Amino acid sequence: MTTSLITIYGIPNCDTVKKSRVWLTEQGVHFQFHDFKKQGVPTDRLPGWMAAVGWPKLVNRQGTTWRKLDAQTQASVVDDLSASAVMHTQPSVIKRPIVEWTVGGQTQISVGFAPEQWQIWLDSQRKA
């Protein structure tokens, strides 16, 4: 099996993050956890996430944090730069978890609890 590095980015008390961590643990998958609250949003990772999935998928417009933002701030989020600024100042606005799955030097990104996709990645890794 090919060596992989899996990092879950999120907030530990988020139900979706909890569910994701449990699922990966049940599959016997070792992963690292990056806590947005304690470690912040990694400035070096955000551009890659936006390139991979787009800023609209990263910004959780259904969440409590977004709804608490003033209308002017919400309206200002229109592109990578403005979305990045809000995600850095309000990490809880990021849809969680973000999972980076690096195998053989290539990184896949998923947003939210995605066990079907993760199973595909696991299966392909086990075949490698």
N, C-alpha and C positions, 0 to 999 in steps of 0.2 A: 504494500500500500504506500502511496505517495504521502510524504509529510505535508501537513497543512497547518496553517495558522488561522485561527478563527478569533475574531474580536467582536464582541457585542458592545455597542455603544448605547447608552441610555441612562435611565434613572432607576435605582434599585427598587423603589416602592411602586413603580409602574406595573400594573397587572399584566400588560402584554410583555414587558421585559421579563417578569417573573415566569410567565408561561413559556417564554422562549428559552430561558435558562434551564428550566425543568426539562423541556423536551430534549434539548441537546445533551443534558446530563443522562437522561434515560437512554439515549442512543449511544452512550459511552464516548461522547465527543468531548475532548478537552478544548477549552476556550478561555480567552482572557476577557475581562469585563472592564470597560472604561466608563466611569461614572461622570456624567456631565456636571452634576452638582459639585463634586469634589475636584474633578480634574479639568473641568471646562470643556468647551467644544474645541476639538483639535483643529487649529487654523490650517495646518498642512493637509488635512483630510477633506475638509469641506468642499474645495473646488473639485476634487475627484468624485465626490458623491453627487454633486450637482451635474457634472459631466455625464455620470453613469445613469442617473435616474431623473434629473431635472429638479430645479428648485421647487416647482409646484407639488411634487410628490413628497418632498422633505418637510415642507411647512404644513403643519397640521391645523387647517382652518376650522376643524370641527371641535378642537380641544378647548378646554377652559382658559388656558393661557392666551390663546388667540382672541377669544371672546372678550377677555379683560383688557386687551389693548385698545387704545383710543382709536377712533375712526381714521384719524389722519395717519397714524402709524400703519394701520391695516392697509389703507389705500396706497401707501408709499411702497409697498412690497410688489414690485413689478418686474424685477429681473434678478440675475444672479447676485449683483452687488448689493441691492437693497435687501434681498432675502438673507444674504450672508450677514449683513449688519444686524438684522433682527434676531437671527439664530444665535449670534454671538452674545447679544445682550439679554436675550430671553431663551436660554437653552430648552426650556420646557415646551417651546413652540415646535420643536422638531418632533416629527412623527417617529415613534419608537417601536422596537429597537431598530437601529441600523446595524446590519451584520456584514462584516467584511470577511470573506472566505477566500484565503489565498492558497492556491495549490499550484505547485510547479512554477512559481513566479507570476502567475496570473491571478488577478483579484476579481471576484464577483461581489456585487453589492445587492443586498435586499433591504427593503424597508417594511417594517411591520412583522408580525408573526407569520412566517411563510414555511410551515413544515413540509409542504409538498415540494417546493423548490429546494429546500435544504436536503430532503431525501434524495432528490435527483443528484445533487452535488455529492452527497455521501456515497451513493451508489457508483457514480463515475470515478470517484476517488478510490474506492475499493477495487475497481477493475483495473486501475492504472498500475 
